[in-house]
Amino acid sequence: MTKTVQFEKPAKMPKKVLKNIETLKKMKDEDIDYSDIPPLDKSQLELMAKVVKERKERMPSITLRIPANVLDRYKELGKGYTNVMSHILCKYIQE
């Protein structure tokens, strides 16, 4: 089964990365070396699907006031920093 992967080009990306993406776009499935990857059985794949479904659960959007320096530190993590904040709050409340 052949699948197509769509790459979106961000505003700023190094030329080396763009070249690698173009190379990957042209690569055929037969050219991929899977020798260093252990095979997955059906139960492992089902578990992965469950994790993806659980993570896609919609969460309410809220407004939260936090100190600017705290927000800046999270933003340094890059894209997905709000997910990190959410994960830390969940872990804290569970303890």
N, C-alpha and C positions, 0 to 999 in steps of 0.2 A: 504494500500500500504506500503510495507516494503522497506526501503532504507538502504543501507550500507554506513557507515561512515568510511573513511580511516584515520587513525592516523599515521602521520609520526613522528618517534622518533628523536628529536633533539640530538645533540652530548652530551649535559649535561642537565640532567633533574633529579630532586630529586626522590628518590625511592617511596615516598608517592604519587607523581603525576603519576608515571608509574603504581602504583597499582590501582589508581583511573581510569586510562584509561583502564586497563585490565577489571576492574569491569564494566565499561560502554560498552565495546565491547560485553560482555556477556549478557547485559541487553536486554530484549525483549521490543517491543513497548508497550505491554499491561502493563508492569511494571512501566511505566512513569506516574507520578502524574501531571495532567494538571489542577487540581482544583484551583490553584492560578493564572492561566493565563486566561485572558478574551478571548472569542472566537473572531476570526477575520472574517470579512465578505469579500466578493469578491472584493469590491472596495478598501479595505485596502491592500489586497494582491497584487492587480494590482499596487497600488501606490508604494509598496515596490519593485516590479519588475522594475518599471520605475527608481527608485533611483539607483538600482544596475546597470542597463544599462547605466545610465548617468555617474556613477563613473568609468565604465570600458572604457570610451572614451580614446583613445590613445592620449597622449600628446607628443610633440616633446622632444627629449632628448637634453640637452644643457650642456655646461661647464660654471660654474659660480665660480668666485673667491670671496671668503668671508674670513674674518679673522678666524684664527684657533680657537680662543676662542669661537666664535659664532658657528662654526661647532661642536665643542665639546659639547656645551650646547644642541644642537639639538640631537646629537648622544646619549646623556644621556636619551633621551625619548625612546630609543630602536628601534626595528623594526618598520618601517613605518615613521621614522622621516622626510624623504624627502616629504612624503605626507603632513605632518604638515607644512613644509616650503612652499609648493605649496599653501596650503589652506590660510596661512597667507598672502602670496603675492597677491593672488586673492582678498581677502577681502580688502587689502590695496588699490589696484588699483580701486576697485569698489566705494570706498568712496571719 
